[in-house]
Amino acid sequence: MAGEQLLLDFAVILIAAEIGGSAFRRIRLPRAVGMLVAGIVLGPFTPGYSVHQPAVADLAVLGAVFLMFTTGLSFDIRGFRKLGAWPFLLAISGVAASFLGGLVLGLAFGWAFLPATFLGLILTSTSTTLSLKLLADSGYGAVRGADLITASILIDDIVALSLMTFVVGLASPSPLPPLYVLAGLLGVLGLAAFLVFVGSHALPPVLRATDSVSPSSVIMVALSFGLLISFAFAVLGLPPLVGAFFAGSIVASTEYGPRVSRHITPVAAVFMGVFFASIGFLINPWTIPGVLLLSFAATGVAAAAKFVPGLLILPRAAGVRAEAVWPLAAFLIPRAEISLIIAQYGVTIGVTGDLLPIAMAVMIGTAVLPTPIGEWAKRRAAAQEPAQTDPT
């Protein structure tokens, strides 16, 4: 019955995710948050029908890879060179401010140093999937500065994961010397960079050769490349979703980018609901009230630590128009998948059981902020426009 149960669960998730996403869009909130709420309803912590999570989790991972590969198809990897050091500055400043803010907040609430350190780690990483999805849906994806935000979010994930690897390596039950941890981390990042470099030079001739023999096979080869890069990133201990994005960006830099995007985008849309709903499966809404005050404070720290650097750096880095600075900076705020991964690891090694409900609350709180900030920026720009054009 495993196969039949998977078919039923898949259908239920798609319907629930679409209902939740559409309902939240009607009230001017992100579709992704509505899909996440649908996952909470279908999860094991709420009454009623509950999906069989292990099988669905595999579909969710595949859906996230499809989603990030598709997102990468709209971003030519050659654009990274034009952006210079600004994305690195924006990412590093946001990660550092988030980590230090979370650490200080944990200590202020009376936590020991190690749990406070993990609270800081939970706040470090902007959600790649959620932020880039919100950016694409908002209408700001094509404005000046959006490419800088996209690059920063990707670099942010790698920086945050590197920091997590270093801290966890020192805090594990069998800690390694700091120099060993640092050397291993630099080696992994170097291998990932080499992998992307080789792929960007090897894929174009492979796609051209495929097109000359069997044009219909170009899509399959490009998608296989994306899956292999994601797998390689996962083996190296880096986010496979970042690998999928880079793979999509490499395909986008070839003449086959538009063709691949046209065929892959509908498939990614189907799996998107499964991915966001699967995050909801992890959320036990009944545990949040016990850490509500700290969760509110952590959400505020998480939002400010990414939003403020965005407001300061964006105008200088990309010449972004004033009315677009606030909404673009807001897309740095959401936290999701990596925060949950860090929280789960902290709970597993016995740091504190409060990490997971706090991460869940922060994820929900930060996910809803970009939309109202964007709406406020649009209203503000519309109100200022008549004043600027009034001859009197």
VEXSE-316158 format. One record per residue: residue in three letters; x, y, z of N, C-alpha, C in turn. Coordinates in steps of 0.05 Angstrom, whole numbers, padded with zeros to 5 digits, always signed. Atoms other than C-alpha are relative to their C-alpha. Last residue first. Example, Ala and Ser with C-alpha at 12.3 -4.5 7.8 and 13.67 -1.06 7.14 Angstrom:
2
SER-00016-00024-00001+00273-00021+00143-00015+00022+00014ALA+00018-00024+00000+00246-00090+00156+00018+00024+00000
//
This chain:
392
THR+00001-00020-00020+00069+01486-00164+00017-00008+00024PRO-00016-00023+00007+00091+01444-00223-00001+00022+00021ASP+00016-00024-00002+00066+01381-00189+00016+00024-00006THR+00007-00010+00027+00107+01323-00216-00016+00025+00000GLN-00024-00005+00015+00144+01308-00151-00006+00011-00028ALA-00014-00023-00011+00082+01316-00109+00025+00007-00016PRO+00014-00025+00008+00043+01270-00155+00014+00025+00011GLU-00002-00006+00029+00098+01217-00147-00015+00024-00008GLN-00020-00020+00005+00105+01220-00071+00001+00008-00029ALA+00007-00025-00013+00040+01185-00056+00020+00022-00006ALA+00023-00011+00014+00054+01130-00107-00009+00027+00012ALA-00009-00010+00026+00123+01119-00078-00023+00012-00016ARG-00016-00024-00005+00095+01114-00007+00010+00012-00027ARG+00018-00022-00007+00041+01066-00029+00015+00026+00004LYS+00015-00008+00024+00092+01022-00065-00019+00023+00006ALA-00018-00015+00018+00139+01023-00005-00014+00009-00025TRP-00003-00026-00010+00082+01003+00042+00018+00017-00018GLU+00025-00015+00004+00064+00945-00002+00002+00029+00010GLY+00002-00007+00028+00136+00922-00003-00025+00016-00007ILE-00020-00021+00005+00142+00926+00073-00001+00008-00030PRO+00009-00026-00009+00076+00889+00079+00020+00023-00004THR+00024-00009+00015+00101+00833+00034-00011+00027+00010PRO-00006-00014+00026+00172+00827+00062-00025+00011-00014LEU-00008-00028-00001+00148+00815+00135+00005+00012-00028VAL+00022-00018+00006+00107+00751+00129+00008+00029-00002ALA+00011+00005+00027+00165+00702+00123-00022+00020-00008THR-00016-00013+00021+00203+00733+00182-00012-00004-00028GLY+00000-00029-00004+00148+00715+00232+00015+00015-00022ILE+00026-00011+00007+00136+00645+00206+00000+00030+00001MET+00005+00005+00028+00210+00627+00205-00027+00012-00009VAL-00015-00019+00015+00222+00660+00272-00005-00003-00030ALA+00013-00026-00003+00166+00619+00303+00014+00022-00016MET+00025+00000+00014+00194+00555+00274-00015+00026+00002ALA-00006-00001+00029+00265+00570+00296-00026+00001-00016ILE-00009-00028+00005+00239+00586+00367+00006+00003-00030PRO+00023-00018+00002+00200+00520+00367+00007+00029-00005LEU+00017+00006+00022+00263+00482+00347-00025+00018-00001LEU-00010-00011+00025+00312+00515+00394-00019-00004-00023ASP+00015-00024+00008+00271+00504+00457+00009+00011-00027GLY+00024+00007+00016+00294+00432+00465-00015+00024-00010THR+00025-00007-00013+00363+00455+00489-00023-00007-00019VAL-00004-00028-00008+00435+00436+00473-00024+00011+00015GLY+00008-00007-00028+00424+00361+00475+00005+00028+00009ILE-00024+00003-00017+00463+00338+00413-00006+00010+00028THR-00011+00028+00001+00398+00324+00376+00023-00003+00019VAL+00017+00017-00017+00365+00390+00398+00011-00028+00001GLY-00004-00009-00027+00423+00430+00369-00017-00017+00020TYR-00025+00011-00009+00420+00389+00305+00005+00008+00029GLN+00003+00029-00004+00346+00402+00297+00026-00012+00010ALA+00015+00005-00024+00357+00477+00308-00003-00030+00006ILE-00017-00007-00023+00412+00480+00256-00014-00006+00026ILE-00021+00020-00001+00368+00444+00205+00019+00004+00024LEU+00011+00024-00012+00309+00488+00222+00021-00022+00002SER+00005-00005-00029+00350+00551+00211-00012-00025+00013ILE-00025+00004-00015+00376+00522+00146-00003+00005+00029GLU-00010+00028-00001+00305+00512+00119+00026-00004+00016ALA+00016+00024+00002+00271+00577+00139+00017-00025+00002ARG-00017+00023-00008+00292+00649+00151-00017-00025-00003PRO+00011+00026-00007+00261+00709+00115+00021-00021+00008ILE+00010+00006-00027+00293+00778+00122-00007-00029+00005LEU-00021+00012-00016+00337+00789+00061-00009-00011+00026PHE-00003+00027+00010+00276+00802+00017+00023-00015+00013ALA+00019+00018-00015+00262+00863+00060+00002-00029-00009ALA-00013+00007-00025+00324+00898+00032-00017-00020+00016LEU-00022+00018+00007+00292+00897-00037+00014-00010+00026PRO+00010+00027+00007+00227+00925-00009+00022-00019-00007TRP+00013+00014-00023+00263+00982+00027-00011-00027-00008VAL-00020+00009-00019+00312+01001-00029-00014-00016+00023ALA-00004+00029+00002+00260+01003-00085+00019-00011+00022GLU+00025+00014-00006+00231+01072-00070+00003-00030-00001ALA+00008-00002-00028+00300+01103-00065-00024-00017+00007ARG+00018-00022-00005+00323+01079-00133-00011-00001+00028VAL+00029+00007-00001+00379+01029-00129-00016+00025+00005GLY+00015-00023+00009+00448+01055-00149-00030-00004+00000ALA+00013+00005+00026+00476+00985-00143-00015+00025-00011ALA-00010+00022+00016+00526+00986-00087-00011-00001-00028ARG-00028-00005+00007+00517+01053-00052+00010-00021-00020PRO-00003-00024+00016+00441+01050-00051+00028+00005-00009LEU+00013+00001+00027+00441+00976-00031+00003+00027-00015ILE-00019+00008+00022+00492+00980+00026-00013+00003-00027LEU-00025-00016+00001+00457+01019+00082+00016-00006-00025LEU+00007-00029+00004+00385+00995+00072+00026+00016-00003GLY+00010-00004+00027+00410+00923+00062-00006+00029-00006PRO-00022+00000+00019+00453+00927+00125-00009+00004-00029VAL-00016-00024-00003+00390+00948+00163+00025+00000-00018PHE+00014-00023+00013+00345+00893+00136+00017+00025+00001LYS-00003+00002+00029+00391+00834+00152-00011+00025-00014ALA-00028+00007+00007+00404+00845+00226+00004-00003-00030ALA-00017-00024+00000+00337+00882+00235+00029-00007-00010ALA+00008-00019+00021+00295+00822+00214+00019+00024-00002ALA-00004+00012+00026+00332+00770+00254-00006+00019-00022VAL-00029+00000+00005+00334+00814+00316+00007-00010-00028GLY-00008-00028+00003+00259+00826+00312+00030+00003-00006THR+00010-00008+00026+00245+00752+00301+00008+00029-00006ALA-00018+00011+00020+00290+00735+00360-00009+00008-00028ALA-00026-00015-00001+00252+00783+00405+00019-00010-00022PHE+00005-00027+00010+00185+00754+00384+00026+00016-00001SER+00004+00003+00029+00212+00683+00394-00006+00027-00013LEU-00026+00002+00012+00239+00701+00463-00002-00002-00031LEU-00014-00025-00004+00170+00725+00484+00028+00000-00014LEU+00011-00022+00017+00134+00666+00453+00016+00026+00002VAL-00023-00017+00006+00178+00611+00481-00008+00024-00016GLY-00019+00002-00022+00124+00570+00516+00024+00018-00004PRO+00007-00018-00022+00071+00594+00466+00020+00000+00023ILE-00008-00028+00004+00109+00560+00408-00007+00018+00024THR-00024-00006-00016+00104+00488+00432+00008+00029-00002TRP+00006-00001-00028+00031+00479+00411+00025+00005+00017PRO+00009-00026-00009+00045+00498+00339-00005+00003+00030ASN+00020+00007-00021+00087+00436+00328-00010+00027+00011ILE+00008-00020-00020+00122+00454+00263-00021-00011+00018LEU-00018+00000-00023+00160+00400+00225-00010+00017+00023PHE+00002+00025-00014+00103+00385+00177+00016+00000+00026GLY+00021-00001-00019+00102+00458+00158-00004-00025+00016ILE-00010-00016-00022+00169+00451+00125-00021+00002+00022SER-00017+00018-00016+00139+00395+00083+00014+00015+00023ALA+00017+00015-00018+00084+00443+00061+00017-00018+00018PHE+00008-00018-00022+00136+00489+00032-00018-00014+00020PHE-00024-00008-00015+00168+00433-00009-00009+00018+00024VAL-00009+00023-00016+00103+00400-00031+00023+00009+00018GLY+00018+00003-00022+00075+00467-00055+00008-00023+00019MET-00004-00022-00019+00137+00480-00097-00018-00003+00025PHE-00015+00009-00023+00133+00411-00130+00003+00022+00021VAL+00014+00022-00012+00079+00430-00180+00013-00008+00027ALA+00024-00011-00013+00110+00498-00195-00016-00022+00014ALA-00008-00012-00026+00177+00465-00208-00024+00011+00015VAL-00006+00022-00018+00146+00422-00262+00007+00010+00027PRO+00025+00012-00010+00114+00483-00295+00005-00024+00019THR+00016-00017-00019+00182+00519-00295-00026-00013+00008ILE-00004+00008-00028+00222+00462-00327-00018+00015+00019HIS+00009+00027-00005+00199+00465-00400+00001-00007+00030ARG+00027+00003+00010+00203+00540-00412-00012-00027+00007SER+00018-00013-00020+00266+00546-00369-00030-00004-00008VAL+00001+00017-00024+00303+00495-00412-00020+00012+00020ARG+00014+00025+00006+00285+00532-00476-00003-00018+00024PRO+00029-00004+00003+00303+00600-00447-00015-00025-00006GLY+00014-00007-00024+00371+00575-00422-00030+00004-00003TYR+00022+00018-00004+00393+00540-00486-00016+00006+00026GLU+00023-00007+00018+00436+00596-00512-00024-00017+00005THR-00002+00012+00026+00483+00586-00452-00025+00009-00017SER-00021-00014+00014+00491+00630-00390+00004-00011-00028ALA+00010-00025+00009+00423+00606-00365+00021+00016-00016VAL+00017+00005+00024+00450+00535-00361-00010+00026-00012ILE-00018+00008+00021+00505+00560-00314-00015-00006-00026SER-00014-00024+00010+00454+00598-00273+00019-00007-00022GLY+00019-00015+00017+00411+00535-00267+00013+00025-00012ALA+00003+00015+00024+00472+00497-00241-00020+00013-00019PHE-00023-00005+00017+00487+00553-00192-00001-00016-00026PHE+00002-00027+00011+00416+00549-00166+00024+00006-00018ALA+00020+00000+00021+00419+00473-00159-00003+00028-00012GLY-00011+00013+00023+00484+00479-00120-00019-00001-00023VAL-00019-00019+00011+00453+00529-00073+00013-00011-00025LEU+00016-00019+00014+00396+00480-00063+00017+00022-00012PRO+00005+00009+00028+00445+00425-00047-00017+00020-00015PRO+00029+00002+00007+00467+00466+00014-00004-00010-00028LEU+00010-00027+00006+00541+00449+00029-00030-00003-00008GLY+00011-00011-00025+00566+00385+00063-00011+00028-00003LEU-00020-00017-00012+00612+00366+00005-00010+00012+00027VAL-00022+00018-00009+00566+00307-00011+00022+00017+00014ALA+00009+00014-00024+00507+00356-00013+00022-00018+00011PHE+00001-00019-00022+00544+00402-00061-00008-00014+00026ALA-00028-00005-00008+00560+00342-00106+00001+00020+00023PHE-00011+00023-00014+00487+00320-00106+00029+00005+00010SER+00013+00000-00026+00463+00389-00125+00011-00022+00017ILE-00013-00022-00015+00514+00391-00182-00012+00001+00029LEU-00027+00009-00007+00489+00323-00205+00015+00021+00016LEU+00002+00020-00022+00416+00344-00202+00028-00009+00009GLY+00008-00013-00024+00430+00407-00243-00002-00019+00024PHE-00023-00016-00010+00470+00369-00295-00007+00013+00026SER-00018+00019-00013+00413+00319-00301+00024+00014+00011LEU+00011+00007-00026+00366+00377-00314+00018-00020+00015ALA-00003-00024-00017+00410+00404-00370-00010-00006+00028VAL-00028-00003-00007+00417+00335-00401+00004+00023+00019MET-00007+00021-00019+00342+00322-00398+00029+00002+00008ILE+00013-00004-00026+00325+00389-00428+00009-00021+00020VAL-00014-00022-00013+00376+00381-00485-00012+00005+00028SER-00015+00010-00023+00347+00313-00503+00015+00022+00015SER+00019+00004-00022+00293+00342-00549+00014-00010+00026PRO+00008-00025-00013+00347+00370-00595-00018-00004+00025SER+00028+00004-00008+00376+00301-00609-00009+00025+00016VAL+00008+00028+00003+00443+00298-00645-00029-00005+00006SER-00005+00008+00028+00460+00371-00657-00009-00028-00006ASP+00020-00013+00017+00426+00392-00592+00004-00008-00029THR+00026+00013-00004+00467+00342-00552-00021+00011-00020ALA-00002+00026+00012+00532+00369-00581-00026-00016+00002ARG+00000-00004+00030+00511+00440-00565+00002-00027-00014LEU+00027-00007+00009+00492+00419-00494-00002+00004-00030VAL+00017+00025-00003+00558+00384-00482-00028+00006-00010PRO-00005+00017+00023+00596+00445-00511-00016-00026+00002PRO+00009-00011+00026+00559+00491-00461+00007-00018-00024LEU+00028+00005+00008+00567+00444-00400-00007+00011-00028ALA+00005+00026+00012+00642+00439-00394-00028-00003-00011HIS-00015+00003+00024+00662+00511-00381-00006-00026-00015SER+00006-00022+00018+00609+00529-00330+00015-00001-00026GLY+00027+00003+00012+00614+00460-00299-00006+00022-00020VAL-00002+00021+00020+00690+00466-00288-00027-00003-00014PHE-00017-00010+00022+00681+00533-00253+00002-00021-00022VAL+00016-00019+00015+00622+00508-00210+00016+00010-00024LEU+00022+00015+00013+00662+00447-00188-00017+00019-00017PHE-00012+00014+00023+00724+00489-00173-00022-00015-00016ALA-00006-00021+00020+00683+00535-00129+00011-00013-00025ALA+00026-00009+00011+00654+00474-00092+00005+00021-00021LEU+00011+00021+00018+00723+00444-00083-00026+00008-00013GLY-00017+00000+00025+00750+00509-00055-00009-00021-00020LEU+00009-00023+00016+00691+00513-00006+00016+00002-00026VAL+00027+00006+00011+00706+00442+00018-00009+00023-00017GLY-00003+00021+00021+00781+00456+00027-00027-00006-00014LEU-00011-00014+00023+00767+00521+00065+00003-00020-00023LEU+00021-00017+00011+00722+00482+00113+00010+00015-00025GLY+00020+00017+00014+00773+00428+00124-00021+00016-00013ALA-00012+00011+00024+00827+00479+00139-00019-00018-00015LEU-00003-00021+00020+00782+00517+00187+00012-00011-00026VAL+00026-00006+00010+00762+00454+00226+00001+00021-00023TYR+00009+00023+00015+00834+00431+00232-00028+00006-00013LEU-00015+00000+00025+00857+00500+00254-00009-00023-00018PRO+00010-00020+00018+00802+00503+00307+00014+00000-00027PRO-00015-00026-00003+00824+00437+00339-00010+00020-00021LEU-00026+00000+00014+00769+00384+00333+00014+00027+00006PRO-00009-00023+00016+00713+00375+00383+00027-00003-00012SER-00028+00006+00004+00688+00305+00404+00012+00023-00017PRO-00009+00016-00023+00619+00320+00435+00030-00007-00002SER+00009+00028+00001+00611+00375+00382+00011-00016+00024ALA+00019+00006-00021+00619+00448+00401-00008-00029+00001LEU-00012-00005-00025+00683+00463+00361-00018-00008+00024GLY-00024+00016-00002+00658+00429+00298+00014+00004+00027VAL+00008+00027-00007+00590+00460+00310+00024-00018+00003VAL+00010-00001-00028+00620+00530+00310-00007-00028+00010PHE-00022-00007-00018+00661+00519+00246-00008-00002+00030THR-00019+00022+00000+00606+00483+00209+00023+00004+00019MET+00012+00022-00015+00555+00535+00229+00019-00023+00002LEU-00001-00008-00028+00600+00592+00206-00011-00023+00017SER-00028+00002-00008+00610+00556+00139+00003+00007+00030LEU-00006+00029-00004+00535+00545+00134+00029-00004+00008ALA+00013+00010-00025+00522+00619+00146+00006-00029+00005VAL-00014-00012-00023+00575+00640+00094-00013-00011+00026ILE-00026+00013-00003+00547+00590+00043+00015+00011+00024ASP+00004+00028-00007+00475+00612+00053+00027-00014+00005ASP+00009+00001-00028+00494+00686+00052-00003-00029+00010ILE-00025-00001-00015+00530+00676-00014-00005-00002+00030LEU-00014+00025+00005+00464+00654-00044+00026-00001+00015ILE+00014+00021-00013+00425+00711-00012+00015-00027-00003SER-00005-00002-00029+00477+00762-00033-00013-00023+00015ALA-00028+00010-00004+00475+00739-00106+00006+00000+00030THR-00001+00028+00006+00399+00747-00107+00028-00012+00006ILE+00014+00014-00021+00400+00814-00072+00002-00030-00004LEU-00017-00002-00023+00453+00840-00121-00012-00015+00024ASP-00022+00019+00005+00412+00815-00180+00019+00000+00024ALA+00010+00027-00005+00351+00851-00152+00022-00021-00003GLY-00007+00009-00027+00390+00916-00149-00009-00027+00007ARG-00029-00002-00004+00358+00948-00210+00006-00006+00029VAL-00009-00027-00005+00287+00922-00218+00030+00000+00006ALA-00014-00012+00024+00271+00857-00253+00011+00028+00006GLY-00022+00017+00010+00254+00814-00192+00016+00012-00023TYR-00025-00014-00003+00214+00870-00159+00024-00016-00012GLY-00003-00020+00021+00147+00845-00185+00026+00015+00001SER+00006-00027-00009+00132+00811-00119-00001+00020-00023ASP+00029-00005+00000+00126+00739-00143-00007+00029+00005ALA+00011+00005+00027+00200+00733-00163-00030+00007-00001LEU-00011-00020+00018+00225+00765-00098-00012-00003-00028LEU+00013-00025-00006+00179+00722-00056+00009+00022-00018LYS+00027+00004+00009+00206+00659-00090-00016+00026+00004LEU+00000-00003+00029+00277+00684-00082-00027-00004-00012SER-00006-00028+00008+00265+00696-00008-00001+00004-00030LEU+00022-00018-00006+00230+00630+00005+00005+00028-00010THR+00025+00007+00015+00279+00585-00031-00022+00020+00005THR-00004-00003+00029+00343+00619-00007-00026-00005-00015SER+00012+00023+00015+00320+00628+00065+00003+00004-00030THR+00025-00007+00015+00367+00679+00096-00009-00024-00015SER+00003+00005+00029+00418+00646+00142-00027+00009-00011THR-00019-00009+00019+00443+00673+00208-00008-00001-00029LEU+00008-00025+00012+00385+00671+00257+00017+00008-00024ILE+00027+00003+00012+00391+00598+00277-00007+00025-00016LEU-00002+00015+00025+00466+00607+00287-00027-00003-00014GLY-00012-00017+00020+00454+00661+00339+00002-00013-00027LEU+00020-00020+00007+00407+00616+00377+00010+00019-00021PHE+00018+00012+00020+00460+00562+00372-00023+00018-00007THR-00014+00002+00025+00510+00608+00406-00018-00013-00022ALA+00002-00026+00012+00459+00624+00460+00015+00001-00027PRO+00026-00005+00012+00452+00550+00473-00003+00027-00013LEU+00004+00018+00023+00528+00544+00480-00028+00002-00012PHE-00014-00009+00024+00538+00606+00523-00006-00018-00024ALA-00029+00005+00000+00485+00590+00575+00012+00006-00027TRP-00009+00025+00011+00416+00622+00569+00031-00002+00004GLY-00010+00018-00020+00395+00678+00616+00009-00027-00010PHE+00022+00016-00011+00350+00716+00569+00009-00021+00020ALA+00017-00019-00014+00405+00768+00558-00024-00015+00013LEU-00013-00006-00026+00453+00711+00540-00017+00018+00017GLY+00001+00024-00017+00405+00688+00486+00012+00004+00027LEU+00028+00004-00009+00396+00758+00459-00002-00024+00018VAL+00004-00019-00022+00472+00770+00457-00029-00003+00011LEU-00017+00007-00023+00482+00707+00416-00005+00018+00024GLY+00012+00023-00012+00423+00723+00370+00016-00010+00025GLY+00026-00009-00012+00449+00793+00356-00013-00024+00014LEU-00006-00015-00024+00520+00767+00345-00025+00009+00015PHE-00013+00018-00019+00497+00715+00295+00005+00014+00027SER+00020+00020-00009+00449+00761+00259+00011-00018+00022ALA+00019-00015-00018+00499+00819+00255-00021-00020+00011ALA-00014-00007-00025+00553+00772+00228-00019+00014+00019VAL-00005+00024-00016+00507+00740+00177+00013+00007+00027GLY+00025+00010-00010+00481+00807+00152+00003-00025+00018SER+00009-00018-00021+00551+00837+00147-00027-00009+00012ILE-00016+00003-00024+00577+00776+00111-00010+00018+00022ALA+00005+00026-00013+00520+00775+00060+00015-00003+00026LEU+00028+00001-00010+00521+00849+00044-00005-00026+00015LEU+00002-00019-00022+00597+00852+00038-00028-00001+00013PHE-00014+00012-00022+00598+00789-00005-00002+00018+00025PRO+00016+00022-00011+00544+00817-00050+00013-00014+00024TRP+00023-00009-00015+00583+00882-00057-00017-00022+00011ALA-00001+00010-00028+00650+00851-00075-00025+00007+00015GLY-00023-00006-00016+00642+00857-00151-00002-00012+00028LEU+00009-00010-00025+00572+00856-00181+00023+00006+00020LYS+00006-00028+00002+00596+00849-00252-00007+00013+00026ARG-00025-00014+00004+00630+00782-00239-00005+00030-00001PHE-00014-00002-00025+00566+00753-00209+00026+00017-00003GLY+00006-00024-00014+00529+00770-00273+00014+00003+00027ARG-00020-00021+00007+00566+00716-00310-00006+00026+00014ILE-00022+00000-00020+00523+00667-00271+00021+00020-00007ASP-00025+00008+00014+00463+00688-00313+00023+00002+00019PHE-00023-00015-00010+00403+00691-00266+00025-00010-00014SER+00005-00029+00005+00334+00671-00292+00023+00017+00008LEU+00002-00004+00029+00354+00597-00299-00006+00029-00007GLY-00026-00005+00012+00377+00599-00227-00001+00005-00030THR-00007-00027-00007+00305+00605-00204+00027+00008-00012THR+00016-00018+00016+00288+00543-00243+00007+00029+00006PHE-00011+00002+00027+00345+00504-00211-00015+00020-00018MET-00024-00016+00001+00322+00531-00143+00014-00002-00027LEU+00006-00028-00004+00251+00506-00153+00025+00017-00002PHE+00013-00010+00024+00272+00439-00182-00004+00030+00002VAL-00021-00001+00020+00319+00428-00123-00011+00010-00027ALA-00017-00023-00006+00264+00447-00075+00023+00002-00020GLY+00014-00024+00008+00216+00398-00109+00017+00025+00006LEU-00001-00002+00030+00267+00342-00105-00014+00025-00009VAL-00027-00007+00007+00275+00355-00030+00003+00003-00031ALA-00005-00028-00008+00200+00357-00021+00028+00008-00008LEU+00012-00017+00021+00190+00292-00060+00005+00029+00006ASP-00016+00003+00024+00239+00258-00013-00010+00016-00023ALA-00025-00015-00004+00203+00286+00047+00018-00002-00024VAL+00005-00027+00010+00136+00260+00020+00026+00017+00003ALA+00001+00001+00030+00160+00188+00029-00003+00028-00011PRO-00026+00008+00012+00183+00200+00101+00000+00000-00030GLN-00021-00019+00006+00122+00243+00119+00025-00011-00013HIS-00022+00017-00007+00062+00198+00113+00026+00014-00008VAL-00013+00013+00022+00008+00252+00113+00023-00018+00010SER-00029-00005-00002-00036+00267+00172+00013-00016-00022TYR-00016+00016+00018-00112+00274+00168+00029+00008+00002GLY+00010+00004+00027-00145+00304+00229+00020-00017-00017PRO+00020+00022+00004-00116+00332+00293-00008-00001-00029THR+00028-00011+00000-00052+00374+00293-00019-00023-00006PHE+00006-00014-00026+00019+00354+00313-00028+00011+00001PRO+00007+00019-00022+00030+00301+00259-00008+00013+00026GLY-00022+00012-00014+00027+00349+00200-00009-00017+00024LEU-00003+00028+00008-00030+00362+00152+00021-00015+00016VAL+00026+00013-00003-00051+00427+00186+00001-00030-00006ILE+00005+00002-00029+00021+00449+00194-00026-00016+00005GLY-00016+00021-00010+00033+00434+00120-00003-00005+00030ALA+00013+00025+00008-00026+00478+00101+00016-00025+00009VAL+00021+00004-00018+00007+00533+00142-00016-00026-00007LEU-00012+00010-00024+00070+00525+00100-00022-00006+00022MET-00007+00028+00004+00029+00531+00037+00013-00012+00025GLY+00025+00015+00000-00002+00595+00063+00005-00030-00005VAL+00007+00002-00028+00068+00621+00079-00027-00016+00003ALA-00017+00020-00012+00091+00605+00008-00008-00004+00030ARG+00011+00027+00006+00032+00643-00021+00016-00021+00015PRO-00013+00018+00020+00059+00706+00012-00014-00027-00003LEU-00023+00013-00012+00008+00751+00047+00012-00020-00019ARG-00025-00014+00005-00039+00800+00014+00023-00010+00017ILE-00004-00019-00022-00103+00772+00044+00027+00014-00001ARG+00024-00017-00002-00123+00740-00021+00002+00020+00022ARG-00004-00021+00020-00051+00714-00029-00024+00019+00001PHE-00019-00019-00011-00060+00677+00037+00005+00023-00020ALA+00013-00015-00021-00123+00642+00012+00019+00022+00011SER+00020-00018+00012-00090+00623-00054-00013+00017+00022GLY-00014-00021+00014-00029+00593-00019-00019+00021-00012GLY-00014-00017-00019-00071+00554+00031+00014+00024-00014ILE+00021-00015-00015-00118+00527-00022+00013+00019+00020GLU+00012-00019+00018-00060+00509-00068-00021+00016+00014ALA-00019-00021+00004-00021+00476-00011-00012+00022-00019ALA-00002-00016-00024-00082+00436+00011+00019+00024-00004ILE+00025-00014-00003-00095+00411-00060+00001+00019+00024LEU+00002-00019+00022-00022+00393-00074-00026+00017+00004ILE-00018-00022-00005-00015+00361-00005-00003+00021-00022VAL+00010-00016-00022-00077+00318-00013+00017+00025+00005ALA+00024-00014+00009-00056+00294-00082-00010+00019+00022PHE-00009-00020+00019+00014+00276-00058-00024+00016-00010ASP-00013-00022-00015-00014+00241+00003+00008+00022-00019LEU+00020-00015-00015-00061+00199-00039+00012+00024+00014LEU+00017-00014+00019-00007+00179-00089-00021+00017+00014LEU-00015-00022+00010+00041+00163-00032-00017+00016-00020GLN+00000-00021-00021-00011+00120+00002+00015+00025-00010GLU+00027-00012+00000-00022+00080-00063-00002+00023+00020GLY+00003-00016+00024+00053+00068-00069-00027+00014-00001ALA-00017-00024-00002+00061+00046+00003-00004+00018-00024MET+00016-00024+00000+00000+00000+00000+00017+00025+00000
//
